[in-house]
């Protein structure tokens, strides 16, 4: 039980660590506290506490003796704790000094769960077994591989026997020699949601997104406790929800409640990437800008696209059914079938790893894609923020972070994992040392760091309507034409009144420029779509 601004709650306060920028030798420190209810963290607070009252820092993930929290987001929150005994009080200053030294150590700790808070992320090196598997996939002999790389066959043999360590330089050379291999795996954002506590939807459109406001359709909504929705082209690909202004009937004053959430769906991220290109920005620029407006991630999906067909969903599902996998989460589920495509989920909100047959999923919708299998990291609330922090605040590529997380949280094997191995204190190390890995999954995690984080900007289009007309309407139109009713159809088309949604779709489709900044840029989107490497400083512009 804890009181928040004089209101009793059923929450249990959980210590989630110190806020790094607040670490200092002081009698007060800033810590993050999670409110736990029914085994879930419902919300978090950054609160100032007395170092004397706090005493020895608790373990991350454990309960903390906070009786009361008061304050607001604007003025800050303060917490009152149960006073520890004198012995614990004497350790507070020493612990704070230790924290200063540990300020930038232990990345991703909060993603890892309270049982493994002190471990660092795992990494997987490209080794001799991966090289053998790559050569097998490429259907190349040692001789042909050596010839392609301009090295001796003996060198290739030493790599494959483990006599000589495979360097980054060799791996780079391999990817240059086999460009299809280099482009076989891509990383991209597939969903982005941000909350802005101090803005309205129109401010988000104009100031944060910098899109043309007239391309958005305004309509009422009751979703997520909001009352207004602004949808780009009238469709829920890029949309913002907030509170419509309300007029006081007595004073006639207009009350505007602040707070809004921006949603970029899978298609919405591709559309917004066109806006980023027009503004000569990349995703890092956008997130840094969003934080200036106190934007907070509520969801971030990172997609790993396997265009090579390296992963086979039938193989992954079989491994799950036969318990030939290890996951940090005990929760998993299998959906779908062989014909329509499989989906496997590991974990539950706020962190899910999902693998599914992207090609079959799109085919079932009548679309085509060069992606065979997709693996997604779906992160919500603070989990998404932790990954964003690691990317923005450290000199790391998002691709490195993504595959570190994937390798740390999920592992598939060819051999059976025995029950006693799962009970080991070092279960992951035990499995890797004694059970043969699934070659495709192992290669994905080892090769992934050499792949690109890309933008793939696309225009708003009427492809969905066109597909429906071609598949469902054209046959009926052909009958009407042959029976002499065609003129009525033409007349109806010429006189029909479009809905507000359709008008916005027409406007967004016919306008090449969707942002305020595009008037100064000359971008030809009639050319084939180009992809941009996000980790490349040259990846901002066309």
C-alpha positions in Angstrom: 0.0 0.0 0.0 1.4 3.4 -1.0 -0.2 6.9 -1.0 0.2 9.0 -4.1 -0.7 12.7 -3.7 -2.9 11.8 -0.7 -4.7 9.0 -2.5 -4.2 5.4 -1.1 -3.4 2.8 -3.8 -3.0 -0.9 -3.9 0.4 -0.6 -5.6 3.6 -2.2 -4.4 6.6 0.1 -5.0 9.5 -1.6 -6.8 13.0 -0.2 -7.0 14.0 0.0 -10.7 17.4 1.7 -10.3 18.9 5.1 -10.2 18.5 7.7 -12.9 22.0 7.9 -14.4 22.1 11.7 -14.9 21.2 12.1 -11.2 24.1 10.1 -9.8 26.1 12.4 -7.5 27.5 12.6 -4.0 24.5 14.2 -2.4 22.1 13.8 0.5 19.3 13.4 -2.2 19.3 11.2 -5.3 16.8 10.5 -8.1 15.6 7.0 -8.4 13.0 5.2 -10.6 10.2 3.4 -8.8 7.7 1.1 -10.5 4.1 0.6 -9.2 3.4 -3.2 -9.2 -0.1 -4.6 -9.3 -0.9 -8.2 -10.0 2.7 -9.0 -11.0 2.8 -6.2 -13.6 4.5 -2.8 -13.5 1.5 -0.4 -14.1 3.4 2.9 -14.1 6.7 4.4 -13.1 7.8 7.5 -11.2 11.2 9.3 -11.1 11.3 10.4 -7.5 13.8 12.3 -5.3 14.6 10.5 -2.1 16.8 11.2 0.9 20.0 9.2 0.8 19.9 9.0 4.6 16.3 7.6 4.6 17.1 5.2 1.7 20.2 3.8 3.3 21.6 0.8 1.5 20.5 0.7 -2.1 18.0 -2.2 -2.6 18.4 -4.7 -5.5 16.8 -3.7 -8.7 13.4 -5.4 -8.9 12.9 -5.7 -5.2 10.3 -3.9 -3.0 11.3 -0.5 -1.6 9.9 0.9 1.7 8.2 4.0 0.3 5.1 5.2 2.2 4.2 8.2 0.2 4.9 10.0 -3.2 3.9 13.6 -3.8 4.4 16.1 -6.6 3.8 16.3 -10.4 5.6 15.8 -13.7 6.3 19.5 -13.9 7.6 20.1 -10.4 9.0 16.6 -9.9 8.1 13.9 -7.4 9.4 13.3 -3.9 9.1 10.2 -1.8 9.0 9.5 1.9 10.6 6.2 3.1 10.6 4.3 6.3 13.7 5.4 8.2 16.4 2.6 8.3 18.5 1.8 11.3 21.7 3.6 12.1 24.0 0.9 10.7 22.3 1.0 7.2 22.4 4.9 7.3 26.2 4.8 7.5 26.5 2.8 4.2 24.5 5.3 2.1 27.4 7.6 1.3 29.7 4.7 0.4 27.1 3.2 -1.9 26.6 6.5 -3.7 30.3 6.7 -4.4 30.2 3.2 -5.9 27.3 4.2 -8.1 29.4 7.1 -9.6 31.9 4.5 -10.8 29.2 2.3 -12.1 27.3 5.1 -13.9 27.6 3.7 -17.4 27.9 0.0 -16.6 25.3 -2.7 -17.0 23.4 -1.8 -20.1 20.0 -3.3 -20.7 19.8 -4.4 -17.0 16.1 -3.7 -16.7 15.4 -5.7 -19.8 17.0 -8.7 -18.3 14.7 -9.3 -15.4 15.5 -9.2 -11.7 17.2 -12.6 -11.5 20.1 -11.5 -13.8 20.5 -7.8 -13.2 24.2 -7.7 -13.0 25.0 -9.6 -16.2 26.0 -7.9 -19.4 24.5 -8.7 -22.8 25.8 -11.7 -24.6 27.4 -11.5 -28.1 28.0 -14.2 -30.7 31.1 -14.3 -32.9 31.1 -15.5 -36.5 33.1 -18.8 -36.2 34.2 -21.8 -38.3 30.8 -23.5 -38.1 29.1 -20.4 -39.4 31.5 -20.2 -42.3 30.9 -23.9 -43.2 27.1 -23.2 -43.2 27.4 -20.1 -45.3 29.5 -22.1 -47.8 26.9 -24.8 -47.9 24.1 -22.3 -48.5 26.1 -20.6 -51.3 26.8 -24.1 -52.7 30.5 -23.1 -52.9 33.6 -25.3 -52.5 36.6 -24.2 -50.5 38.4 -23.7 -53.8 35.6 -21.5 -55.3 35.2 -19.5 -52.1 39.0 -18.9 -51.9 39.0 -17.8 -55.5 36.1 -15.4 -55.0 37.8 -13.9 -51.9 41.3 -13.9 -53.5 42.9 -16.0 -50.8 44.3 -19.5 -50.7 42.2 -22.6 -50.2 44.5 -23.5 -47.3 43.5 -20.2 -45.6 39.8 -21.2 -45.9 40.6 -24.6 -44.5 42.3 -23.1 -41.5 39.3 -20.9 -40.9 36.9 -23.9 -41.0 39.1 -26.1 -38.8 39.4 -23.3 -36.2 43.2 -23.1 -36.6 42.8 -19.4 -37.6 40.4 -17.0 -36.0 37.9 -15.4 -38.4 38.4 -11.6 -38.3 36.0 -8.8 -38.9 38.1 -7.9 -42.0 37.5 -11.4 -43.5 33.8 -11.2 -42.8 33.6 -7.8 -44.5 35.5 -9.2 -47.4 33.0 -12.2 -47.6 30.0 -9.8 -47.7 31.6 -7.7 -50.4 32.3 -10.8 -52.5 28.7 -12.1 -52.1 26.4 -9.1 -52.2 23.2 -11.2 -52.0 24.5 -12.5 -48.6 25.2 -8.9 -47.5 21.6 -7.8 -48.3 19.9 -11.0 -47.0 19.0 -9.6 -43.6 17.8 -6.1 -42.8 16.7 -4.3 -39.6 14.0 -1.6 -39.7 11.3 -0.1 -37.4 7.9 -1.6 -37.8 5.8 0.3 -35.2 6.5 3.4 -33.2 4.2 5.0 -30.6 5.1 8.1 -28.6 3.2 10.0 -25.9 3.6 13.8 -25.5 2.1 15.0 -22.2 2.4 18.7 -23.0 1.1 18.8 -26.6 -2.1 18.5 -28.6 -2.4 16.5 -31.8 -2.1 19.5 -34.0 1.1 20.6 -32.2 2.5 17.1 -32.8 1.7 17.4 -36.5 3.1 20.9 -37.0 6.0 21.0 -34.6 7.2 17.4 -34.1 6.3 15.6 -37.3 6.3 18.8 -39.4 3.7 17.3 -41.8 1.1 19.3 -43.7 -1.9 19.7 -41.4 -4.4 19.7 -44.3 -3.5 16.1 -45.1 -5.0 14.9 -41.8 -8.6 14.1 -41.2 -10.1 15.0 -37.8 -12.7 12.8 -36.3 -14.0 11.8 -32.9 -12.8 8.7 -31.1 -13.3 6.9 -27.8 -10.1 4.8 -27.9 -7.5 4.9 -25.2 -9.6 7.4 -23.2 -9.0 10.0 -25.9 -11.8 12.0 -27.6 -10.2 13.1 -30.9 -8.2 11.5 -33.6 -6.1 13.0 -36.5 -5.5 10.5 -39.3 -3.1 11.0 -42.2 -5.0 10.6 -45.5 -7.9 9.5 -43.3 -6.3 6.1 -42.7 -4.9 4.7 -39.5 -1.3 4.4 -40.6 0.0 7.7 -39.2 -2.5 9.0 -36.6 -2.6 11.0 -33.4 -5.1 10.8 -30.6 -5.8 13.5 -28.0 -8.6 15.5 -26.4 -10.9 17.7 -28.4 -11.3 21.2 -26.9 -14.5 21.6 -24.8 -16.4 24.8 -24.4 -17.7 25.7 -21.0 -21.5 26.4 -21.5 -21.5 28.9 -18.6 -18.3 30.9 -19.3 -18.0 30.1 -23.0 -14.3 29.5 -22.3 -12.6 26.8 -24.3 -10.9 24.1 -22.2 -8.0 22.3 -24.0 -6.7 19.3 -22.1 -3.1 18.4 -23.1 -1.6 15.0 -23.7 -1.5 13.0 -26.9 -0.2 9.8 -28.4 1.3 9.4 -31.9 1.0 6.1 -33.6 3.1 4.9 -36.6 2.0 1.5 -37.7 4.0 -0.8 -40.0 2.9 1.0 -43.1 2.9 4.3 -41.2 6.7 4.0 -40.5 7.4 3.6 -44.2 5.2 6.7 -45.0 6.9 8.7 -42.3 10.3 7.7 -43.6 9.3 9.6 -46.7 8.7 12.6 -44.5 12.1 12.1 -42.8 13.8 12.0 -46.2 12.1 15.2 -47.3 13.3 16.9 -44.1 16.8 15.5 -44.5 16.5 13.6 -41.2 16.9 10.1 -40.0 15.3 8.2 -37.1 17.9 9.2 -34.6 17.3 12.9 -35.4 13.6 12.4 -35.0 13.8 10.7 -31.6 16.2 13.3 -30.3 13.8 16.0 -31.4 10.8 14.1 -29.9 12.6 14.0 -26.5 12.9 17.8 -26.6 9.1 17.8 -26.5 9.1 15.3 -23.7 8.1 12.5 -26.0 8.1 9.1 -24.3 8.1 5.8 -26.3 5.1 3.6 -25.5 5.9 1.0 -28.1 8.8 0.2 -30.4 8.8 -2.8 -32.8 12.2 -3.6 -34.4 11.9 -6.0 -37.3 14.6 -8.3 -38.6 13.8 -9.2 -42.2 15.1 -12.5 -43.5 15.0 -12.1 -47.3 17.3 -15.0 -47.8 15.0 -17.7 -46.4 17.6 -18.5 -43.9 15.0 -19.3 -41.2 12.3 -21.8 -41.9 9.2 -21.4 -39.8 8.4 -25.1 -40.0 11.8 -25.8 -38.5 11.3 -23.2 -35.7 7.8 -24.5 -34.9 9.1 -28.1 -34.8 11.9 -27.0 -32.4 9.4 -25.4 -30.1 7.1 -28.4 -30.1 10.1 -30.7 -29.3 11.4 -28.2 -26.6 14.6 -27.6 -28.5 14.9 -24.0 -27.5 15.8 -21.9 -24.5 14.1 -18.5 -23.7 14.4 -16.1 -20.8 10.7 -15.9 -20.8 8.7 -19.0 -19.7 5.7 -17.8 -21.8 5.5 -18.9 -25.4 2.7 -19.6 -27.9 2.4 -21.1 -31.5 -0.3 -19.8 -33.9 -1.2 -20.6 -37.5 -0.6 -23.6 -39.7 1.6 -24.8 -42.6 -0.6 -23.4 -45.4 -1.3 -20.0 -44.0 2.0 -19.5 -42.2 3.2 -20.0 -38.6 3.7 -17.4 -35.9 5.6 -18.1 -32.6 5.6 -15.7 -29.7 8.1 -15.7 -26.8 7.2 -13.6 -23.8 4.4 -11.2 -23.2 4.0 -7.5 -22.9 6.1 -5.4 -22.2 8.6 -7.5 -24.2 7.8 -10.1 -26.9 10.0 -11.8 -29.5 7.9 -12.9 -32.4 8.9 -15.0 -35.5 6.5 -15.5 -38.4 6.2 -16.2 -42.1 6.0 -12.7 -43.6 5.8 -13.9 -47.2 2.7 -16.1 -46.5 1.1 -13.4 -44.3 1.4 -10.8 -47.2 0.3 -13.4 -49.8 -2.9 -14.0 -47.8 -3.6 -10.3 -48.1 -2.9 -10.3 -51.8 0.4 -8.6 -51.6 4.0 -9.6 -52.5 7.2 -9.1 -50.5 10.8 -10.1 -50.8 10.9 -10.9 -47.0 10.6 -14.6 -46.3 10.6 -14.7 -42.5 10.5 -11.9 -40.0 11.7 -11.8 -36.4 10.3 -8.9 -34.3 11.3 -7.4 -31.0 8.1 -5.8 -29.6 8.9 -3.5 -26.7 6.5 -1.5 -24.7 6.8 1.5 -22.3 10.1 1.6 -20.3 11.5 -1.5 -22.2 11.3 0.6 -25.4 12.8 3.6 -23.7 15.8 1.5 -22.4 16.6 0.4 -25.9 16.3 3.9 -27.2 18.5 5.2 -24.4 21.2 2.6 -25.3 21.1 3.7 -28.9 21.0 7.4 -28.4 23.4 7.7 -25.4 26.1 5.2 -26.4 28.3 4.9 -29.4 26.5 1.7 -30.6 24.6 0.8 -33.7 20.9 -0.2 -33.4 21.8 -3.4 -35.3 24.3 -4.4 -32.6 21.8 -3.7 -29.8 19.1 -5.6 -31.6 21.1 -8.8 -32.1 22.6 -8.6 -28.6 19.1 -8.7 -27.2 17.9 -11.5 -29.6 20.9 -13.7 -28.8 20.6 -13.1 -25.0 16.9 -13.9 -24.8 16.3 -16.7 -27.3 18.3 -19.7 -28.6 17.4 -22.7 -30.7 19.2 -26.0 -30.8 19.4 -29.1 -33.0 19.8 -31.5 -30.1 17.4 -32.1 -27.2 17.7 -30.0 -24.1 17.6 -32.2 -21.0 15.5 -31.3 -18.0 18.5 -31.0 -15.6 20.2 -28.6 -18.0 17.2 -26.2 -17.6 17.7 -26.3 -13.8 21.4 -25.2 -13.9 22.4 -21.9 -12.4 24.2 -21.1 -15.7 21.6 -22.7 -17.9 22.4 -20.7 -21.1 26.2 -21.5 -20.8 25.4 -25.1 -20.1 23.2 -25.5 -23.2 25.6 -23.7 -25.5 28.5 -25.9 -24.3 26.7 -29.2 -24.6 23.9 -29.0 -27.1 24.4 -28.4 -30.9 22.8 -25.2 -32.0 20.3 -24.8 -34.8 22.7 -23.6 -37.6 20.3 -21.2 -39.2 19.4 -19.4 -35.9 23.1 -19.4 -34.8 24.1 -17.9 -38.2 21.3 -15.3 -38.0 22.5 -14.0 -34.6 26.2 -14.1 -35.6 25.8 -12.5 -39.1 23.1 -10.0 -38.0 25.5 -7.4 -36.6 27.0 -7.0 -40.1 23.6 -6.1 -41.6 22.0 -2.7 -42.1 19.4 -0.7 -40.2 17.4 0.7 -43.1 14.8 3.3 -44.0 12.5 2.4 -46.9 10.4 5.6 -47.6 7.2 5.1 -49.5 4.4 7.3 -50.8 0.8 7.2 -49.7 -1.1 5.2 -52.3 -4.5 3.9 -53.2 -3.1 0.4 -53.7 -5.6 -1.1 -51.2 -8.6 0.2 -53.1 -7.1 -0.6 -56.5 -6.5 -4.2 -55.4 -10.0 -4.6 -54.1 -11.5 -3.2 -57.4 -9.4 -5.5 -59.6 -10.2 -8.6 -57.6 -13.8 -8.0 -56.6 -15.4 -5.3 -58.8 -13.9 -5.6 -62.3 -15.6 -8.9 -63.1 -19.0 -7.3 -62.3 -18.1 -4.2 -64.3 -17.3 -6.4 -67.3 -20.8 -7.9 -67.1 -22.4 -4.4 -66.9 -20.4 -3.2 -69.9 -21.3 -6.1 -72.1 -25.0 -5.7 -71.2 -25.2 -2.0 -72.0 -25.1 -0.5 -68.6 -21.6 1.0 -68.8 -22.8 4.6 -69.2 -24.6 4.4 -65.9 -21.4 3.4 -64.2 -19.5 6.3 -65.8 -22.2 8.7 -64.8 -22.2 7.5 -61.2 -18.4 7.8 -61.0 -18.5 11.4 -62.3 -21.2 12.5 -59.9 -20.4 10.6 -56.7 -19.6 12.7 -53.7 -16.4 11.4 -51.9 -16.4 11.1 -48.1 -14.0 13.1 -46.0 -11.8 10.1 -45.7 -11.6 9.6 -49.4 -10.9 13.3 -50.0 -7.9 13.2 -47.7 -6.7 10.0 -49.4 -6.9 11.6 -52.8 -5.1 14.7 -51.6 -2.3 12.7 -49.8 -1.9 10.4 -52.9 -1.6 13.2 -55.5 0.7 15.4 -53.4 4.3 14.4 -53.7 5.3 16.5 -50.8 3.9 15.7 -47.4 6.1 17.8 -45.1 6.7 21.5 -44.5 10.3 21.2 -45.5 10.0 19.5 -48.9 9.6 22.7 -50.8 13.3 23.2 -50.7 14.1 19.6 -51.8 13.9 17.9 -55.2 13.0 14.3 -54.5 11.8 12.1 -57.3 9.7 9.3 -55.9 8.7 8.0 -59.3 12.1 6.2 -59.4 12.3 2.8 -57.8 12.3 2.9 -54.0 15.7 3.4 -52.6 16.7 2.2 -49.1 18.8 4.3 -46.8 21.3 3.0 -44.2 20.4 4.5 -40.9 23.8 3.8 -39.3 25.5 5.7 -42.2 26.0 9.4 -41.7 25.4 9.7 -45.4 22.0 8.0 -45.0 20.1 11.2 -44.2 19.6 12.6 -47.7 18.9 11.2 -51.1 
